[in-house]
Amino acid sequence: MTTRVWRWLVALPLVGVGWIGTLALVMRMAGAPAALVILPPAGFVAGLPAGVSVVNSSPVSLTLRGGGDLVATLYDLGALLVLPAGLTGCLPQRG
């Protein structure tokens, strides 16, 4: 394998992990209009408090809206990764 290909194979996953980490940190510190929970645990939706609504769901993620302490609530309920959603430039969610 050439050196150039090897560098790409190392760099791309590192950039991806760095990008996801940056998004998670921004969500934790600044928030967003909605939150995207990746791989929610079983029974996650049943534990959501009043005022938190499910905007969209898929087999691997949930998009939620709620109050100002939404991110902390989601992590307390067992979410492994909470990313921002609903910002300008985010992919549209099907209803």
C-alpha positions in Angstrom: 0.0 0.0 0.0 1.4 3.4 -0.9 2.2 6.0 1.7 -0.5 8.3 0.4 -3.3 5.8 0.7 -2.1 4.8 4.2 -2.2 8.5 5.2 -5.8 8.8 4.0 -6.9 5.6 5.8 -5.5 7.0 9.0 -6.6 10.6 8.6 -10.3 10.1 7.6 -11.4 8.2 10.7 -9.5 10.7 12.9 -11.3 13.7 11.2 -14.6 11.9 11.7 -14.1 11.2 15.4 -12.9 14.8 15.9 -15.9 16.2 14.1 -18.4 14.1 16.2 -16.5 15.1 19.4 -16.7 18.7 18.5 -20.5 18.5 17.8 -21.1 16.7 21.1 -19.1 19.4 23.0 -20.9 22.2 21.3 -24.2 20.6 22.1 -23.2 20.1 25.7 -22.0 23.7 26.1 -24.3 25.8 23.9 -27.3 23.6 22.9 -29.5 23.6 19.8 -33.2 23.8 18.9 -33.3 20.0 19.0 -31.2 17.0 20.0 -30.2 13.9 18.1 -29.6 10.9 20.4 -27.5 8.2 18.7 -28.3 4.6 19.7 -30.8 5.3 22.5 -31.0 2.5 25.2 -34.0 0.3 25.5 -36.9 2.1 27.2 -35.4 5.5 26.6 -38.6 7.1 25.3 -40.6 5.8 28.2 -38.4 7.7 30.6 -38.6 11.1 29.0 -40.0 13.8 31.3 -43.0 15.9 30.4 -42.1 18.7 28.0 -39.7 16.6 25.9 -41.2 15.5 22.6 -40.0 13.1 20.0 -39.7 14.8 16.6 -38.4 11.9 14.6 -37.2 8.3 15.3 -35.3 5.7 13.5 -33.9 2.3 14.5 -30.6 4.0 15.4 -31.5 7.5 16.5 -34.1 9.8 18.1 -34.6 13.5 17.4 -36.1 15.4 20.5 -37.2 18.9 21.5 -37.4 20.1 25.0 -36.4 22.7 27.6 -33.1 24.3 28.4 -31.7 21.4 30.4 -32.5 18.9 27.6 -28.9 17.7 27.1 -28.3 17.0 30.8 -31.7 15.2 31.0 -30.9 13.0 28.0 -27.5 12.0 29.4 -29.1 11.3 32.8 -31.5 8.9 31.1 -28.6 6.9 29.6 -27.9 8.5 26.2 -24.4 7.7 25.0 -24.1 10.5 22.4 -26.2 13.6 22.0 -25.6 15.8 18.9 -27.2 19.1 17.8 -30.2 19.0 15.4 -32.4 21.6 13.9 -29.7 24.1 13.1 -29.2 25.8 9.8 -27.5 23.4 7.5 -28.8 20.3 9.3 -30.3 17.6 7.2 -34.1 17.7 7.1 -36.0 15.1 9.2 -38.9 13.2 7.8 -42.0 13.4 10.0 
